[in-house]
Amino acid sequence: MSAITREFDESDDEGDPNTVRRRTVPAGVEVYEINGPFFFGAAEKFKETMTGMHRMSRVPILRMRNVPAVDSTALNALRDVIARVRGAGARVILSDVHAQPMVAIRRSALSDELPEEDLVGNIDDALNLALAHLGLAPVPRPDFAVPTVAREQARGPSVQPPEAR
C-alpha cells in the first residue's frame, strides 16, 4: 500500500541524487512523497493524512516519483485535498509525475483544480516554482540530479529553471 511520508526521512538518502536533503527547501515550502501505486486504500490514507494537518505550508509539493499508477479514487482524493489547500491560499505543486498519472490527471476533473504549470517532472522544477511563488530567485538544477520520469530523461541533465524556458 502507498503511504505519504515526509521526504526528510534520512533512512533512504544514501546514494539518492534526487533526495530533498541535497536541496534547499525554503521556509513556507514542504515536500511530501507518495510511494507506490496510488489506489483506493492509499488514497484514503493520503486524504486522512493531509486533512489531519492543522497548518499547511504556503507551497506544499506532492512528490510522486514512486507512483507508477493512480486510479479514480486517488484522483478524487487529490482533487479534494488540492481544492482545500488552494482554498486556504496555498499553491500545490505535483512533482516527478509519471506518464500514467499525468494522463489520468489531465483527463480528470483534477485538471480544473491544478494548473498545467503546477505539474512538473522533477523536484528541482517544483522547488523553483515554489521559490517564484514566494518571490525568491530560482536556483539552477544540480549537476548530480538524475531524471526520475521518462519525459525528463529526454530533456537531459541540464535543465533551466521553469521561467527561463
Legacy VTK file of the C-alpha trace (Angstrom):
# vtk DataFile Version 3.0
C-alpha trace
ASCII
DATASET POLYDATA
POINTS 165 float
0.000 0.000 0.000
1.172 3.526 -0.694
1.973 5.967 2.017
2.596 9.649 2.204
5.795 10.411 4.035
7.796 13.468 4.833
10.733 13.377 2.444
13.112 14.205 5.264
13.444 10.634 6.484
17.181 10.011 6.386
16.873 6.229 6.116
16.707 6.126 2.301
19.019 9.035 1.455
22.196 7.057 0.840
23.166 7.275 -2.811
19.968 9.052 -3.902
20.972 12.051 -6.032
17.386 13.334 -6.011
16.798 13.362 -2.290
15.388 16.586 -0.948
18.147 16.561 1.660
20.521 17.598 -1.124
18.340 20.615 -1.953
17.471 23.815 -0.153
13.806 23.891 0.758
12.769 27.434 1.684
10.605 28.344 4.634
6.949 28.076 3.649
7.534 25.002 1.466
7.113 21.381 2.499
7.776 18.310 0.378
5.659 15.196 0.840
6.263 11.959 -1.015
3.646 9.445 -2.071
5.112 5.963 -2.501
3.744 3.081 -4.536
0.665 2.693 -6.729
-1.908 5.263 -5.632
-5.148 3.306 -5.405
-8.196 3.114 -3.116
-6.640 2.297 0.285
-3.660 4.560 -0.244
-5.915 7.356 -1.462
-7.964 7.225 1.734
-4.805 7.232 3.867
-3.442 10.185 1.863
-6.653 12.172 2.275
-6.800 11.467 6.024
-3.153 12.446 6.475
-3.417 15.679 4.515
-6.782 16.631 6.005
-5.455 15.991 9.511
-2.692 18.536 9.121
-3.521 21.557 11.227
-1.278 24.020 9.429
-0.454 23.748 5.753
2.645 25.309 4.264
2.303 28.087 1.700
3.558 25.733 -1.017
3.159 22.014 -0.390
4.915 19.883 -3.001
3.468 16.412 -3.508
6.250 14.284 -4.917
5.129 11.282 -6.949
8.383 9.781 -8.247
7.460 6.361 -6.851
3.856 6.415 -8.091
3.605 4.469 -11.354
-0.209 4.493 -11.458
-3.297 6.164 -9.976
-6.975 5.275 -10.034
-10.126 7.378 -9.874
-10.273 7.182 -6.077
-6.778 8.645 -5.863
-7.664 11.382 -8.343
-10.728 12.300 -6.283
-8.657 12.367 -3.076
-6.038 14.560 -4.758
-8.728 16.886 -6.098
-10.366 17.247 -2.688
-7.080 17.927 -0.904
-5.833 20.342 -3.574
-9.120 22.266 -3.565
-8.969 22.577 0.231
-5.336 23.655 0.266
-5.776 26.121 -2.598
-8.897 27.462 -0.897
-6.684 28.323 2.083
-4.441 30.354 -0.240
-1.639 27.857 -0.791
-0.189 26.737 -4.107
0.059 22.972 -4.591
2.712 21.539 -6.904
2.916 17.916 -8.064
6.424 16.810 -8.948
8.010 13.774 -10.611
4.657 12.816 -12.164
4.975 9.696 -14.336
3.121 9.134 -17.625
0.065 7.181 -16.411
-0.696 9.544 -13.515
-0.094 12.556 -15.801
-2.563 11.287 -18.416
-5.096 10.361 -15.728
-4.820 13.823 -14.133
-5.227 15.592 -17.474
-8.359 13.546 -18.261
-9.961 14.072 -14.864
-11.736 16.865 -13.010
-8.466 17.390 -11.141
-7.179 19.278 -14.173
-9.704 22.020 -13.276
-8.141 22.393 -9.819
-4.489 22.172 -10.808
-2.977 24.400 -13.497
-0.752 22.645 -16.041
2.324 24.575 -14.849
1.916 23.017 -11.382
2.560 19.510 -12.785
6.317 19.169 -13.134
8.709 16.372 -13.948
11.327 16.844 -11.239
11.846 18.149 -7.736
14.154 20.960 -8.880
11.498 22.495 -11.153
8.975 22.110 -8.316
11.261 23.913 -5.874
11.861 26.688 -8.414
8.096 27.143 -8.865
7.781 27.374 -5.095
10.618 29.914 -4.946
8.942 32.024 -7.633
5.617 31.857 -5.769
7.385 33.121 -2.647
9.064 35.927 -4.615
12.522 34.345 -4.406
15.083 33.783 -7.145
15.305 30.361 -8.821
18.350 28.131 -8.437
19.988 26.030 -11.156
19.297 22.317 -11.230
22.211 20.479 -9.578
24.599 18.654 -11.904
24.127 15.468 -9.881
20.329 15.372 -10.427
19.061 12.319 -12.276
15.717 12.185 -14.153
13.065 10.101 -12.372
10.344 10.185 -15.050
10.653 9.260 -18.728
9.880 12.709 -20.174
12.705 14.175 -18.074
15.209 11.669 -19.488
14.631 13.129 -22.948
15.439 16.621 -21.628
18.889 15.655 -20.400
20.718 16.588 -17.221
20.985 20.326 -17.803
17.592 21.837 -17.094
16.915 25.555 -16.836
14.581 26.922 -14.165
10.946 26.866 -15.432
10.717 30.623 -16.017
13.922 30.588 -18.135
12.386 28.213 -20.691
LINES 1 166
165 0 1 2 3 4 5 6 7 8 9 10 11 12 13 14 15 16 17 18 19 20 21 22 23 24 25 26 27 28 29 30 31 32 33 34 35 36 37 38 39 40 41 42 43 44 45 46 47 48 49 50 51 52 53 54 55 56 57 58 59 60 61 62 63 64 65 66 67 68 69 70 71 72 73 74 75 76 77 78 79 80 81 82 83 84 85 86 87 88 89 90 91 92 93 94 95 96 97 98 99 100 101 102 103 104 105 106 107 108 109 110 111 112 113 114 115 116 117 118 119 120 121 122 123 124 125 126 127 128 129 130 131 132 133 134 135 136 137 138 139 140 141 142 143 144 145 146 147 148 149 150 151 152 153 154 155 156 157 158 159 160 161 162 163 164
